[in-house]
Amino acid sequence: MDVGLAQAATSEATFPWLSLIVLLPAAGALFMPLLPGDDDRPSPWPRNLALAVLLVDLLLMLVVFATRFDPSIDGLQLVERVNWLPVIGLEWSLGAGGLSAPLVVLSGLVTLLSVAASWSVEQKSRLYFALLLVQASAQGIVFLSQDFLLFFLAWELELVPVYLLIAIWGGQNRQYAATKFILYTAVASLLILISGLALALSGDVFTLNLSELISRSAGGSFGLLCYLGFLVGFGVKLPMFPLHTWLPDAHGEANAPVSMLLAGVLLKMGGYALLRFNVQMLPEAHQTLAPALVILGIVNIVYGALNAFAQDNVKRRIACSSVSHMGFVLVGIGAVDALGISGAMLQMVSHGLIAAAMFFVTGVFYERTKTLSIPNMGGLAKALPITFAFFLASSLASLALPGMSGFISEITVFLGITSQEAFTSTFRSITVLLAAIGLVLTPMYLLSMCRRIFFGPRIPALASVEDMRPRELVIGLSLLVPTLVIGIWPRIAMDLYEASTDAIALPLLIG
């Protein structure tokens, strides 16, 4: 794997395609203050500019990865390196691999659709859409960065838009939710920085280049400490029990488009970082702590599902569902084989689409009903038949119905953990049994929510509300259709990262 990385890194891109992809949204954000628009006279220009920029950016991603990216290569491609601050060793260093390519495209799609879902945002519209564009750039740099300090700066940068988007455009308790989010992530960032700099200083030569840090493969107690620092730091964003408590609050107060970003992209940054740093950089420590990762994943799955039952707020219930589903990512990563890691990757892509769809549809009927309280809704199936169909389809995808992407990803994770002979048969059996309990609980809390919202006692005030508009249908279909396509033909997604997951798992199997 190291040889492949080195070879790929030497063939640098002739044109900075990746830089164009990540900097285009930020460039669009710079033009926002020049556009007309204020609270007294709202203008469509900020929204239209954001939509145009992100649509061009998504098309650019698709063209570049379709024509210039070879998924059969396990190393880095389209590598760009420019000395930025040589004094501290900071490079503008980007590169695409099998792990980053699908997540970059997912990020581009979800961010574009979250802007399209922000149709009714009129308060401080220029600032709102500028923050979404900055967020898009930061996300792209996180997934593509090959320099630790650049990665960390982008990781910190994306926290700022999320904080402001919750604090300014959120619900009644938005300040509490935003403050809780920033405090959790600030502590996590400190641990990431300490662990990363410790690894950079550990060799004979100080380096921030991720490929060089991977080649060091620090072991012993030092490797374990760095691993734990990264695990806690990235586990906050994943979110991993007991570091997850910010997520229901953030989702409960954020508007629907911001929730789409949180669930669709930000949680995946945590999973991606665990693969890049914990698994690739510290394989020895990962082998040692893999059973603990599997146990944490099982706790996530069961606890998230049980906690969902206690939620009467639709978005908080879906947020707890996300905690449960991301537990499968932890189990897949902890399986220390190619099949488990492949399942974890597919679960991230699948959950990103499904969760974004669920939060979007939730935003649609909140716009009509002005409530997210499950007891205050009922009988909406007759008033909102199309909305009901979309919400039911999203729920069926979330509970891993066969034919949906979630089914393939969770089955792959199960196969990964059961085929791992490094674990005892008792450990594997208990793991599968407890994860299966989570799978049984998922349809119970999701379908009961559907029943109460759409088939409960009819609320007279909600009897004549408008159903989904054509624009909203397009957004919903853009999220659900890929879920169905991946569920029916999983190779379309798995072929993108299979070579990379095999390469990541190889040192673990050898060790």
Stockholm file with secondary structure:
# STOCKHOLM 1.0

chainA/1-511         MDVGLAQAATSEATFPWLSLIVLLPAAGALFMPLLPGDDDRPSPWPRNLALAVLLVDLLLMLVVFATRFDPSIDGLQLVERVNWLPVIGLEWSLGAGGLSAPLVVLSGLVTLLSVAASWSVEQKSRLYFALLLVQASAQGIVFLSQDFLLFFLAWELELVPVYLLIAIWGGQNRQYAATKFILYTAVASLLILISGLALALSGDVFTLNLSELISRSAGGSFGLLCYLGFLVGFGVKLPMFPLHTWLPDAHGEANAPVSMLLAGVLLKMGGYALLRFNVQMLPEAHQTLAPALVILGIVNIVYGALNAFAQDNVKRRIACSSVSHMGFVLVGIGAVDALGISGAMLQMVSHGLIAAAMFFVTGVFYERTKTLSIPNMGGLAKALPITFAFFLASSLASLALPGMSGFISEITVFLGITSQEAFTSTFRSITVLLAAIGLVLTPMYLLSMCRRIFFGPRIPALASVEDMRPRELVIGLSLLVPTLVIGIWPRIAMDLYEASTDAIALPLLIG
#=GR chainA/1-511 SS CHHHHHHHHHSBCSSCHHHHHHHHHHHHHHHGGGSCCCSSSCCSHHHHHHHHHHHHHHHHHHHHHHHSCCTTCCSCEEEEEEEEEGGGTEEEEEEECTTHHHHHHHHHHHHHHHHHTTTTCCTTHHHHHHHHHHHHHHHHHHHHBCBHHHHHHHHHHTHHHHHHHHHHHSCTTHHHHHHHHHHHHHHHHHHHHHHHHHHHHHSSSCCCBHHHHHHHCCCHHHHHHHHHHHHHHHHHHTTCTTSCTHHHHHHHHSCHHHHHHIIIIIHHHHHHHIIIIIIHHCHHHHHHHHHHHHHHHHHHHHHHHHHHHTCCBHHHHHHHHHHHHHHHHHHHHHTCSHHHHHHHHHHHHHHHHHHHHHHHHHHHHHHHHSCCBGGGCCCHHHHCHHHHHHHHHHHHHHTTCTTSHHHHHHHHHHHHHHTCTTSCHHHHHHHHHHHHHHHHHHHHHHHHHHHHHHHSSCCGGGTTCCCCCHHHHHHHHHHHHHHHHHHHCTHHHHHHHHHHHHHHHHHHHHC
#=GC SS_cons         CHHHHHHHHHSBCSSCHHHHHHHHHHHHHHHGGGSCCCSSSCCSHHHHHHHHHHHHHHHHHHHHHHHSCCTTCCSCEEEEEEEEEGGGTEEEEEEECTTHHHHHHHHHHHHHHHHHTTTTCCTTHHHHHHHHHHHHHHHHHHHHBCBHHHHHHHHHHTHHHHHHHHHHHSCTTHHHHHHHHHHHHHHHHHHHHHHHHHHHHHSSSCCCBHHHHHHHCCCHHHHHHHHHHHHHHHHHHTTCTTSCTHHHHHHHHSCHHHHHHIIIIIHHHHHHHIIIIIIHHCHHHHHHHHHHHHHHHHHHHHHHHHHHHTCCBHHHHHHHHHHHHHHHHHHHHHTCSHHHHHHHHHHHHHHHHHHHHHHHHHHHHHHHHSCCBGGGCCCHHHHCHHHHHHHHHHHHHHTTCTTSHHHHHHHHHHHHHHTCTTSCHHHHHHHHHHHHHHHHHHHHHHHHHHHHHHHSSCCGGGTTCCCCCHHHHHHHHHHHHHHHHHHHCTHHHHHHHHHHHHHHHHHHHHC
//
